[in-house]
Amino acid sequence: MTVWTFVLAPLIVLPIVLLFRFVGCGIDAVGTKETPPVQPPPEPPPAVLPPPSQSPSQPPSDGKPPNYRKYILGETNNPGTVKHSTVVPKGADVIAYWRLVDVPAATQAHDEKGFQNGEYISISPLTAIAPTATTGGSEAASGKIETGKPGLIDSDPTALSRFFNGGYVRVPYKPDLYTNEFTIEAWVLPRPLKLEYEHVLFDAGGRYAYQGSPVSDRGFRVFEDRKGHWQVRLFSTTADLIAMPPLVPRPNRTHFALVMQNDGPGGVKKKVTLYLDGKAAGTANLNSYARPDGASLFIGIENTTPSPTGARTLRNPWLGQIQEVVLHKKALSQEEIENHVDINRT
């Protein structure tokens, strides 16, 4: 019995050892298996940048709006961003451009185009004219133009503006001052609203004959009506053109533009559109329009005398700041006008 015990014991132990050996090897293979390293993705090839512009007249934009004056005149070498980048201004379309930021002692309102300067005119104080049931009143005013006011153009903060207080600018007539289609625009800062009184921004025309043509109403008037709306009339008529006129925005500066464009073949009929801060705000259709040839352009007051050669009868002063008056010989598009608003930003 003892002999069999010594013989069988090794035989019984051997399988157990072998079993644990294989089990141990299996555990070792699983527990120490190395994970292959993760290879980083291949680096993309370097970006190929386009070559810099070779045009010396238009350096890369710095992200800021362009200089207002230079943009209006279509001058080159004036980098900056605009809302409608494909719209390119043309200085040749500008008839005249009165910034109205001349030095305080200036007597001439300089035309940046060099076509026709205006005249700064101060007058005796204007007395108030009370409103009636059918006619807006005219406010009292000092008859002066006050200088040294903060300017309305962000790209030219050192240029000081003027407050029109009964004084005005007169641009003497010159051939080609007026065209069949046109745009006249300005930045303004009106003073607080006074109901029942009218305030005229632009006035050009009268009722008269010109170079053999019959007597007729000629030209246009842009004004704030007695309820504080922008409005347009042909010179000596009392009918308002805009059926649903927009309010004059307050208390901040605002951009105003009047566009006269041909409406149909032959250019006889016209369409008038008002733009406020770059948006169309009122329209009217005219069966005909006579240019104010022979008459001066008044900025900041109304001359009620129908004849261009007659003594001036002045009323309805603007009473507020006026700056950057531009007269174009074309009907500007909304995109062009929107750019003029967009470039005047900080």
C-alpha positions as CSV (number, residue, x, y, z in Angstrom):
1,M,0.0,0.0,0.0
2,T,2.8,2.3,0.9
3,V,4.5,1.5,-2.4
4,W,1.5,2.4,-4.4
5,T,1.2,5.7,-2.5
6,F,4.7,6.7,-3.5
7,V,4.0,5.6,-7.1
8,L,0.7,7.3,-7.6
9,A,1.4,10.6,-5.8
10,P,3.7,12.0,-8.5
11,L,1.2,11.0,-11.2
12,I,-1.6,12.8,-9.4
13,V,0.4,16.0,-8.8
14,L,1.8,16.3,-12.3
15,P,-1.5,17.1,-14.0
16,I,-2.4,19.6,-11.4
17,V,0.9,21.4,-11.9
18,L,0.5,21.4,-15.6
19,L,-3.0,22.7,-15.3
20,F,-1.9,25.6,-13.1
21,R,0.9,26.3,-15.5
22,F,-1.3,26.7,-18.5
23,V,-3.8,28.8,-16.5
24,G,-1.0,31.0,-15.3
25,C,0.2,31.5,-18.8
26,G,-3.3,32.5,-20.0
27,I,-3.6,35.1,-17.2
28,D,-0.2,36.4,-18.0
29,A,-1.0,36.7,-21.7
30,V,-4.1,38.7,-21.0
31,G,-2.9,40.8,-18.2
32,T,0.4,42.0,-19.8
33,K,-0.7,42.3,-23.4
34,E,0.6,45.6,-24.9
35,T,-1.8,47.9,-26.7
36,P,-0.3,49.2,-30.0
37,P,0.3,53.0,-29.8
38,V,-2.4,55.3,-31.4
39,Q,-0.9,57.0,-34.5
40,P,-1.8,60.7,-34.8
41,P,-3.6,61.7,-38.0
42,P,-1.4,63.0,-40.7
43,E,-1.0,66.8,-40.6
44,P,-2.9,68.7,-43.3
45,P,-0.8,70.4,-46.0
46,P,-0.2,74.1,-45.3
47,A,-3.0,76.4,-46.6
48,V,-2.1,78.2,-49.8
49,L,-2.9,81.9,-49.3
50,P,-3.9,84.0,-52.2
51,P,-1.2,86.5,-53.3
52,P,-1.7,90.0,-51.9
53,S,-3.5,92.6,-54.0
54,Q,-1.3,94.3,-56.5
55,S,-3.4,97.4,-56.6
56,P,-1.7,100.2,-54.8
57,S,-4.9,102.3,-54.8
58,Q,-6.9,99.9,-52.6
59,P,-4.9,98.6,-49.6
60,P,-6.4,95.8,-47.5
61,S,-9.3,96.9,-45.3
62,D,-8.7,97.2,-41.6
63,G,-12.3,96.3,-40.8
64,K,-13.3,99.9,-40.1
65,P,-15.7,102.0,-42.2
66,P,-14.1,104.2,-44.8
67,N,-13.7,108.0,-44.5
68,Y,-17.1,109.5,-45.2
69,R,-16.0,112.3,-47.4
70,K,-13.6,110.2,-49.5
71,Y,-16.2,107.5,-49.9
72,I,-18.9,110.0,-51.2
73,L,-16.4,111.4,-53.7
74,G,-15.4,107.9,-54.8
75,E,-11.7,108.5,-54.0
76,T,-9.3,105.6,-54.1
77,N,-6.9,104.6,-51.4
78,N,-9.8,104.6,-48.9
79,P,-9.9,101.2,-47.3
80,G,-12.8,100.2,-45.1
81,T,-15.8,97.9,-45.0
82,V,-19.3,98.8,-46.3
83,K,-22.6,97.0,-46.0
84,H,-22.9,96.4,-49.8
85,S,-19.3,95.8,-50.8
86,T,-20.1,95.4,-54.5
87,V,-21.5,98.9,-54.7
88,V,-18.8,101.2,-55.9
89,P,-19.4,105.0,-55.5
90,K,-18.7,107.3,-58.5
91,G,-17.5,110.8,-57.8
92,A,-18.6,111.8,-61.3
93,D,-22.2,111.3,-60.2
94,V,-21.9,114.0,-57.5
95,I,-23.0,117.4,-58.7
96,A,-22.0,119.3,-55.5
97,Y,-21.1,118.4,-51.9
98,W,-21.4,121.0,-49.1
99,R,-20.0,119.5,-45.9
100,L,-20.9,122.7,-43.9
101,V,-18.0,122.2,-41.6
102,D,-16.0,125.2,-42.7
103,V,-14.1,127.3,-40.2
104,P,-16.4,129.6,-38.1
105,A,-15.3,132.8,-39.9
106,A,-16.1,131.3,-43.4
107,T,-18.5,133.1,-45.6
108,Q,-18.5,130.4,-48.3
109,A,-20.0,127.0,-47.9
110,H,-17.2,125.1,-49.7
111,D,-18.3,122.7,-52.4
112,E,-16.0,119.6,-52.2
113,K,-16.5,119.1,-56.0
114,G,-15.6,122.6,-56.8
115,F,-18.8,123.2,-58.9
116,Q,-20.6,125.9,-56.9
117,N,-19.9,127.2,-53.4
118,G,-22.8,128.3,-51.2
119,E,-23.1,131.4,-49.1
120,Y,-23.5,131.4,-45.3
121,I,-26.1,134.1,-44.7
122,S,-27.2,135.6,-41.4
123,I,-30.3,137.8,-41.2
124,S,-32.3,139.9,-38.8
125,P,-34.2,137.9,-36.2
126,L,-37.3,136.1,-37.5
127,T,-40.5,136.8,-35.6
128,A,-42.9,133.9,-34.9
129,I,-45.9,133.4,-37.3
130,A,-48.7,131.6,-35.6
131,P,-50.2,128.5,-37.3
132,T,-53.6,128.7,-38.8
133,A,-56.1,125.9,-39.6
134,T,-54.5,125.3,-43.0
135,T,-50.9,126.6,-42.6
136,G,-48.2,125.5,-40.2
137,G,-46.6,128.2,-38.1
138,S,-43.1,129.6,-38.4
139,E,-40.9,129.7,-35.3
140,A,-39.0,132.7,-34.1
141,A,-35.3,132.5,-34.7
142,S,-32.1,134.5,-34.1
143,G,-31.3,134.7,-37.8
144,K,-27.8,133.3,-37.1
145,I,-25.8,130.2,-37.8
146,E,-24.2,129.0,-34.7
147,T,-20.7,127.4,-35.2
148,G,-18.6,125.0,-33.1
149,K,-21.1,122.3,-32.6
150,P,-20.1,118.6,-32.4
151,G,-19.9,117.1,-35.8
152,L,-22.3,114.4,-37.1
153,I,-19.7,112.2,-38.9
154,D,-17.8,109.5,-36.9
155,S,-14.9,109.3,-39.4
156,D,-14.1,113.0,-38.9
157,P,-14.7,113.8,-35.2
158,T,-12.6,117.0,-35.4
159,A,-14.9,118.6,-38.0
160,L,-17.3,120.9,-36.1
161,S,-20.8,121.4,-37.3
162,R,-23.3,124.3,-37.5
163,F,-26.7,124.9,-35.8
164,F,-29.1,126.7,-38.1
165,N,-31.1,129.2,-36.2
166,G,-32.7,131.3,-38.9
167,G,-29.4,131.7,-40.8
168,Y,-29.2,129.7,-43.9
169,V,-27.1,128.6,-46.9
170,R,-27.9,129.9,-50.4
171,V,-26.4,128.1,-53.4
172,P,-26.7,130.5,-56.4
173,Y,-28.1,128.9,-59.6
174,K,-25.6,127.6,-62.1
175,P,-26.4,125.6,-65.3
176,D,-26.3,121.8,-64.5
177,L,-27.1,122.4,-60.8
178,Y,-30.4,120.6,-61.4
179,T,-31.0,117.5,-63.4
180,N,-34.1,115.5,-64.4
181,E,-33.2,112.7,-62.0
182,F,-31.4,113.5,-58.8
183,T,-30.8,112.6,-55.2
184,I,-30.2,115.1,-52.4
185,E,-29.2,113.9,-49.0
186,A,-27.9,115.2,-45.6
187,W,-27.3,114.3,-42.0
188,V,-29.3,116.3,-39.6
189,L,-29.9,116.7,-35.9
190,P,-33.2,118.4,-35.3
191,R,-34.1,120.1,-32.0
192,P,-37.0,118.9,-29.9
193,L,-40.4,118.8,-31.7
194,K,-42.7,121.8,-31.6
195,L,-46.1,120.8,-33.0
196,E,-48.0,123.0,-35.5
197,Y,-44.8,124.6,-36.8
198,E,-43.0,123.8,-40.0
199,H,-39.2,123.6,-40.5
200,V,-37.7,123.6,-44.0
201,L,-34.5,121.6,-44.9
202,F,-34.3,122.2,-48.7
203,D,-36.1,124.7,-50.9
204,A,-35.5,125.2,-54.6
205,G,-37.8,126.7,-57.1
206,G,-40.9,128.9,-57.5
207,R,-43.6,129.7,-59.9
208,Y,-42.2,131.5,-63.0
209,A,-41.4,131.2,-66.7
210,Y,-37.9,130.1,-67.7
211,Q,-36.3,130.6,-71.1
212,G,-39.5,130.9,-73.1
213,S,-41.4,128.1,-71.2
214,P,-44.7,129.0,-69.7
215,V,-45.3,129.9,-66.0
216,S,-45.4,126.8,-63.9
217,D,-44.5,125.4,-60.5
218,R,-40.8,124.5,-60.5
219,G,-38.7,122.7,-58.1
220,F,-39.3,121.1,-54.7
221,R,-39.4,121.8,-51.0
222,V,-38.4,119.3,-48.2
223,F,-39.6,120.1,-44.7
224,E,-40.9,118.9,-41.4
225,D,-44.6,119.4,-41.3
226,R,-46.7,120.6,-38.4
227,K,-47.0,117.1,-36.9
228,G,-43.3,116.3,-37.0
229,H,-43.3,114.3,-40.3
230,W,-41.0,114.6,-43.3
231,Q,-42.9,116.0,-46.2
232,V,-42.3,117.1,-49.8
233,R,-44.2,119.7,-52.0
234,L,-43.7,121.2,-55.3
235,F,-42.7,124.7,-54.8
236,S,-45.7,126.9,-54.5
237,T,-48.4,124.3,-54.1
238,T,-50.0,123.5,-50.8
239,A,-50.6,119.8,-51.6
240,D,-48.4,117.3,-49.7
241,L,-46.8,114.6,-52.0
242,I,-46.3,111.9,-49.4
243,A,-49.6,110.3,-48.3
244,M,-48.2,108.5,-45.3
245,P,-45.1,110.6,-44.3
246,P,-42.6,109.2,-41.8
247,L,-41.8,111.0,-38.5
248,V,-38.6,113.0,-38.2
249,P,-36.5,110.7,-35.9
250,R,-35.4,112.2,-32.5
251,P,-33.4,112.8,-30.5
252,N,-30.4,111.5,-32.4
253,R,-28.8,112.4,-35.7
254,T,-30.5,110.9,-38.8
255,H,-29.8,110.5,-42.5
256,F,-32.3,111.9,-44.9
257,A,-32.4,111.4,-48.7
258,L,-34.9,112.5,-51.4
259,V,-34.7,110.6,-54.7
260,M,-36.4,111.8,-57.9
261,Q,-36.4,109.2,-60.6
262,N,-38.0,108.7,-64.0
263,D,-41.1,106.6,-63.9
264,G,-41.9,105.2,-67.4
265,P,-40.8,106.0,-70.9
266,G,-39.7,109.5,-71.9
267,G,-38.9,110.5,-68.3
268,V,-42.1,112.7,-68.0
269,K,-43.6,111.0,-65.1
270,K,-41.6,110.8,-61.9
271,K,-41.4,108.8,-58.7
272,V,-40.4,110.4,-55.5
273,T,-39.0,108.3,-52.6
274,L,-37.9,109.4,-49.2
275,Y,-35.2,107.4,-47.4
276,L,-34.6,107.6,-43.6
277,D,-31.4,106.0,-42.3
278,G,-31.1,104.0,-45.5
279,K,-34.7,102.7,-45.6
280,A,-37.5,103.7,-48.0
281,A,-40.0,105.5,-45.9
282,G,-42.5,107.2,-48.3
283,T,-43.2,107.4,-52.0
284,A,-45.3,109.5,-54.4
285,N,-45.9,109.5,-58.2
286,L,-45.9,112.7,-60.3
287,N,-47.4,113.1,-63.7
288,S,-44.8,115.8,-64.4
289,Y,-42.0,117.7,-62.8
290,A,-40.3,121.0,-63.8
291,R,-36.7,121.6,-62.7
292,P,-36.0,124.7,-60.7
293,D,-33.6,126.1,-63.3
294,G,-32.8,129.7,-62.7
295,A,-33.5,129.5,-58.9
296,S,-31.1,129.2,-56.0
297,L,-31.0,126.2,-53.6
298,F,-31.8,127.2,-50.0
299,I,-30.5,125.0,-47.2
300,G,-32.1,125.6,-43.8
301,I,-35.0,127.9,-44.7
302,E,-37.9,128.5,-47.1
303,N,-38.0,131.4,-49.5
304,T,-41.7,131.9,-50.3
305,T,-41.1,134.5,-53.1
306,P,-42.2,132.7,-56.3
307,S,-39.8,134.6,-58.6
308,P,-36.1,133.7,-58.4
309,T,-35.3,137.4,-58.9
310,G,-37.7,138.8,-56.4
311,A,-36.9,140.0,-52.9
312,R,-36.7,137.0,-50.5
313,T,-39.4,136.4,-48.1
314,L,-38.1,133.9,-45.5
315,R,-39.9,131.7,-43.0
316,N,-40.0,128.2,-41.5
317,P,-36.3,128.0,-40.4
318,W,-34.9,124.5,-39.8
319,L,-33.6,125.1,-36.2
320,G,-31.1,122.2,-35.9
321,Q,-27.8,121.0,-37.3
322,I,-27.3,120.2,-41.0
323,Q,-24.2,118.5,-42.4
324,E,-22.9,116.6,-45.4
325,V,-25.4,117.9,-48.0
326,V,-24.8,116.0,-51.3
327,L,-26.5,116.6,-54.6
328,H,-26.3,113.7,-57.1
329,K,-27.2,113.8,-60.7
330,K,-28.8,110.3,-60.5
331,A,-31.4,108.4,-58.5
332,L,-29.4,106.5,-56.0
333,S,-30.4,103.0,-55.3
334,Q,-31.3,101.9,-51.8
335,E,-28.1,99.9,-51.6
336,E,-26.1,103.1,-52.3
337,I,-28.0,105.1,-49.7
338,E,-27.7,102.3,-47.1
339,N,-23.9,102.4,-47.6
340,H,-23.9,106.2,-46.9
341,V,-25.6,105.4,-43.6
342,D,-23.4,102.4,-42.8
343,I,-20.1,104.2,-43.3
344,N,-21.1,106.7,-40.6
345,R,-20.6,104.4,-37.7
346,T,-18.0,104.0,-35.0
